[in-house]
Amino acid sequence: MIEQKKILTRHVGVKGMEKVENYERDGGYIGLKKALEKTPQEFVEEVKKSFLRGRGGAGFPTGFKWSFLPKEKDRPFYLICNADEGEPGTFKDRVIMEHDPLLLIEGMTIAGYATRSDLGFIYIRGEFKWIAEILERAIQNARNANYLGKNILGKGFDFDILVMRGAGAYICGEETALIESLEGKRGQPRVRPPFPANVGLYGCPTIVNNVETFACLPFIARQGAGTFKLMGTFQASGTKLYGISGHVNKPGVYEFPMGTNLKDMIQYAGGGVRNGKRLKAIIPGGVSAPILKADEIDIAMDFDSCIKANTMLGSGGIIVMDEDTSIPEVAEAAINFFVHESCGQCVPCREGLQKIQQMLSDLMNGKGKKEHIDQILTLSKTIGGATLCPLGDAGSMAIYTMITKFRDEFEALVTNE
C-alpha cells in the first residue's frame, strides 16, 4: 500500500483559497517571510540543498538553474511561470492554479526574491480562461495585502506578477518559444546559446520554471531543505503530482513522494484497470514519453529510474491502456498531434513527422506496405537530435517505441503486399 502526501494538493476542494486570509490561516506566506530573512544567495543555496528538480519534464536542478543568472545586475531580471500545460495526458498544473492559486503566487514571489527579479509572468494556456481569472483575483488580493508590489512586507523588495494568456500552442511549452510568444512574436524555439538565464525576455536575464516547481518553494522556505529531502529519492527530492488517466477505475491527480512505484500507483491510487480487463501498456509521462509494456511497469517514478527503463518521467501524465487498446490507433493519434503542433521551423520535424504521419495513415487504411514500418523506424531515429527543441524527438521516439514494442500489431495492418 502506498500513502499520498498532501503538500501541493492539501487545498484541493477547499473553496476561497484565492483569498489571503484563508491562505494565511493554513500557514500561507510563512515561507515568504522566512525567505526574506535570508539573502537572495542564501535562499538559492537552500534550494540547491533541497535538490528540487524542475517539474516541467526536464528535471534540471532548480537552484543550479537560478545560479546561471549574471552576478552583476545591469538590466532588469524577469521570472516566468510556464503554465502552458498542453501535453496530452497531463493535467496536474491546473489543479494547483485552480484550487490553490496563492501557493503558486507565493512560490513565484519567493523565487523572484531569490533571483533578484523585477517582474514575474504567468504564461497560461489560452483555454484556461477561468483559471486565468482565478489567478488575477488572487494576485490582486496579494497586492492588497502587500505580498506583491512595492516594498513587500517592508523589506525593500519590489516584485509583481502579470498573467499572460497564450493562444494554445503546444510548442510554447518550450521555454524559448514561450519567451518569443511573450514578446508578441510567433512562438518558435530560439537557437541556443545564448540561454535565457543570460539573454531571455526582451534580451534580459530570465528564469523559466514550471507551476509545480514554484509551488514546492513555500514548503522548502518554511520547513527547510532537509525536511524536503526526507521525501522522495536521493536524486529527486520532494513530492510529485501524477495525473493518472485512461483505462483505470479512479483517474485523477495524486501526490506521492518522488520515486513511488508505478505499478503500485496504478493498483492502489488508480484502482486498477477498469472493467476487470488486463493491462496492456502505459505511457508514464505524457504522450511524448516512450511507451511501457505491462511487464515493464515495476519501476520507480523519478527522472533517473525512468531513463534507466528507456522512458521518461516527463510531466508525470500516466496514460493507462487495457488489453483492447489498438496501439496503431494510439500511434496515429499521437503523430497527428505532433504534426499539428510542430512550429515548422526545423525541416526534420516539419517534413519528417508529416512523412511518418502519411505512412501510418496508409497502414491504418489498408494501403501500407511492410517496408513502411522499417522506414518509419529509420526516419524516427533520423529526426532524433536534429531539431532546435524536443518536439521532433518526442514525436518520433514515441512512435518508434510503439512500433518496436508492438510491431506485430502494425504488421497485421499490412494488406498491400
LINHUNOR-V862033 format. One record per helix or strand of 2 or more residues. SS is the DSSP state (a for helix, b for strand). FROM is the first residue (numbers start at 1). LEN is the number of residues. Records with the same first field share a line. If there is no record, write none. Layout:
SS=FROM-LEN, FROM-LEN
//
This chain:
a=20-6, 30-6, 40-11, 62-5, 93-7, 101-14, 129-16, 152-3, 170-4, 175-8, 201-3, 211-13, 225-5, 262-8, 274-3, 294-3, 303-6, 327-15, 347-18, 370-14, 391-15, 407-5
b=78-6, 119-6, 159-7, 206-5, 232-2, 236-2, 239-8, 252-6, 279-5, 291-3, 317-6
//
